[in-house]
């Protein structure tokens, strides 16, 4: 295929495997006089315990336009999940997942070989990372740790053109997720009914107990790319 014929609308599906680190990016860190009545220990998820999360599904889909033989741009959406093991502190039903969306620019080296498309991409977007688990306070309680971040994903891949309109190949992606805030929410059952306590990073310095950290997420995947000329 001639380089000029590679222009067109692009749709890429990329299932893969990856990890976003082994500990919570939302942690307990009182900044003022406020504290939890039952503060988490170092072995708690909210206390920043490491080693509780492993790898899991990491996939994304992108849609854009290849306006030059060597460049395309568009939008993307992503999802990921982490395997989890409950800390030995009565925590149960621990799970972690994330979704995000943003914009990307992708550069190609189309002259390397007529059937091979090596590429590099850079993007910027929003990511929401959510952790949920159960852990008793004075009774049964459901905990939710929500992290908001600005992601800067960098991708590298080599796709092979099976046909003029379809390419497949391996790729690697790393995203730096810069923290942009977050919250702890605890819903507990008491003798008087249900009660919810929400603590966010935008609270004033005398009442703030929650801190969010930046983190990195990586994945390896298989590109399935359709080009409509």
C-alpha positions in Angstrom: 0.0 0.0 0.0 1.3 3.5 -0.9 1.9 5.7 2.1 -0.6 8.3 0.9 -3.3 5.6 0.9 -3.0 5.0 4.6 -5.1 8.0 5.5 -8.6 7.4 6.9 -10.7 6.9 10.0 -9.1 4.6 12.5 -10.7 2.4 15.1 -8.4 0.4 17.5 -9.4 -2.1 20.1 -6.7 -3.1 22.5 -7.3 -5.8 25.1 -4.4 -6.5 27.5 -3.0 -7.2 30.9 -1.5 -4.6 33.3 -1.1 -3.2 36.8 -1.6 0.1 38.5 0.6 -0.6 41.6 0.2 -2.8 44.6 -1.3 -0.3 47.1 -4.0 2.3 47.4 -3.4 5.8 45.9 -5.9 7.2 48.5 -4.5 7.1 52.1 -5.2 8.2 55.6 -3.1 11.2 56.5 -4.6 13.7 58.9 -3.5 17.3 58.2 -5.0 19.0 61.2 -6.9 18.1 64.4 -9.5 15.8 62.8 -8.9 12.1 63.1 -11.0 9.0 62.6 -12.4 7.4 65.7 -11.0 4.1 64.6 -8.0 5.1 62.5 -6.6 2.5 60.1 -3.3 0.8 60.9 -0.4 0.3 58.5 -2.0 -3.0 57.5 -5.2 -1.5 56.3 -6.0 -0.6 52.7 -6.7 3.1 53.6 -3.5 3.0 55.7 -1.4 2.5 52.6 -0.6 -1.2 53.0 1.5 -2.5 50.0 1.2 -5.8 48.3 -2.6 -6.1 48.2 -3.1 -5.5 44.5 -1.8 -7.4 41.5 -2.3 -7.3 37.8 -5.5 -7.6 35.9 -7.4 -6.8 32.7 -6.4 -3.5 31.1 -8.0 -2.5 27.8 -8.7 0.6 25.7 -10.4 1.6 22.6 -9.5 4.6 20.4 -11.2 6.3 17.4 -9.5 8.9 15.3 -8.4 10.1 11.9 -5.1 9.5 10.2 -4.8 12.8 8.4 -1.2 12.3 7.3 0.5 9.0 6.4 2.7 9.4 9.5 0.2 10.9 12.0 -3.3 10.4 13.5 -5.3 12.0 16.4 -8.5 11.2 18.2 -10.1 10.2 21.4 -9.7 7.1 23.6 -11.5 5.3 26.5 -9.9 2.8 28.9 -10.9 0.4 31.6 -8.8 -1.7 34.0 -9.1 -3.9 37.0 -6.7 -5.3 39.6 -6.6 -8.6 41.3 -6.8 -8.2 45.1 -6.1 -10.1 48.2 -7.7 -9.1 51.5 -5.3 -7.8 54.2 -5.3 -9.9 57.4 -7.3 -7.3 59.3 -11.0 -8.4 58.8 -11.2 -6.7 55.4 -13.4 -8.6 52.9 -14.7 -8.2 49.3 -11.8 -6.0 48.3 -11.8 -4.8 44.7 -10.2 -2.1 42.5 -11.1 -0.9 39.1 -10.7 2.3 37.0 -12.0 4.0 33.8 -10.8 6.9 31.9 -11.1 9.0 28.7 -9.0 11.5 26.8 -7.3 12.6 23.6 -4.2 11.1 21.8 -1.8 11.8 19.0 -0.2 8.9 17.3 2.9 9.0 15.1 3.8 6.3 12.5 6.9 5.2 10.5 5.0 4.1 7.4 8.0 3.9 5.2 9.8 1.2 7.2 8.0 -1.6 5.4 4.7 -1.5 3.4 3.0 -4.0 5.7 4.5 -2.9 9.1 3.3 0.1 11.1 5.5 0.9 14.1 4.0 3.7 16.1 4.3 5.9 19.2 1.5 7.7 20.9 1.1 10.4 23.6 -2.2 11.5 25.2 -3.8 13.3 28.1 -7.0 12.4 29.9 -9.0 11.9 33.0 -8.9 8.7 35.1 -11.1 7.6 38.0 -9.8 4.8 40.2 -12.2 3.2 42.7 -11.6 0.7 45.5 -14.3 -0.9 47.6 -14.2 -3.2 50.5 -16.0 -4.2 53.7 -14.5 -3.7 57.2 -16.3 -3.4 60.5 -16.1 -0.1 62.4 -18.7 -0.3 65.2 -20.8 -2.5 63.0 -20.6 -3.7 59.4 -19.3 -0.9 57.1 -18.7 -0.5 53.4 -15.6 1.6 52.4 -15.1 3.4 49.1 -11.8 5.1 48.1 -12.1 7.2 45.0 -9.1 8.7 43.2 -9.4 11.4 40.5 -6.3 11.8 38.3 -4.9 13.4 35.1 -3.3 10.7 33.0 -0.5 11.1 30.5 -0.3 7.8 28.6 2.6 6.9 26.4 2.3 4.0 24.0 4.6 2.0 21.7 3.5 -0.6 19.2 4.3 -2.5 16.0 1.3 -3.4 13.9 1.3 -5.7 10.9 -1.2 -5.1 8.1 -3.1 -8.3 7.4 -5.1 -6.4 4.9 -5.3 -2.9 3.6 -8.0 -2.1 6.1 -6.9 -4.2 9.1 -3.7 -4.5 11.2 -2.8 -6.4 14.3 0.2 -6.3 16.6 1.7 -6.1 20.1 2.0 -2.9 22.1 3.1 -1.5 25.5 1.5 1.4 27.3 2.6 3.4 30.4 0.4 6.1 32.0 1.5 8.5 34.7 -1.6 9.4 36.7 -1.1 12.7 38.5 -3.4 13.0 41.5 -6.2 15.6 41.3 -8.1 14.8 44.4 -10.2 12.0 45.9 -12.5 10.9 48.7 -13.1 8.3 51.4 -16.7 7.3 51.9 -17.8 5.0 54.7 -21.4 3.7 54.9 -22.1 1.9 58.2 -25.1 0.2 59.8 -25.8 1.5 63.3 -28.6 0.9 65.8 -30.3 4.0 64.5 -30.0 3.0 60.9 -27.5 3.7 58.2 -25.0 6.5 58.3 -22.5 7.8 55.8 -19.2 9.7 56.4 -17.4 11.3 53.5 -13.9 12.8 53.7 -12.4 14.4 50.7 -9.0 16.0 49.9 -10.6 19.4 49.3 -11.6 19.8 53.0 -10.0 22.6 54.8 -6.6 21.9 56.4 -8.1 21.5 59.9 -10.6 18.8 58.9 -8.7 17.0 56.1 -7.7 13.4 56.8 -7.5 12.0 53.3 -4.5 12.3 50.9 -4.2 11.2 47.3 -0.9 10.1 45.6 0.1 10.0 42.0 0.9 6.6 40.5 1.9 4.8 37.4 -0.1 2.2 35.4 1.4 -0.1 32.7 -0.1 -2.6 30.3 0.8 -4.9 27.4 -1.8 -5.6 24.8 -2.8 -6.7 21.4 -3.8 -4.1 18.8 -6.7 -4.8 16.5 -6.9 -1.7 14.2 -9.4 -1.0 11.5 -8.8 1.7 8.9 -11.6 3.0 6.8 -10.2 4.8 3.7 
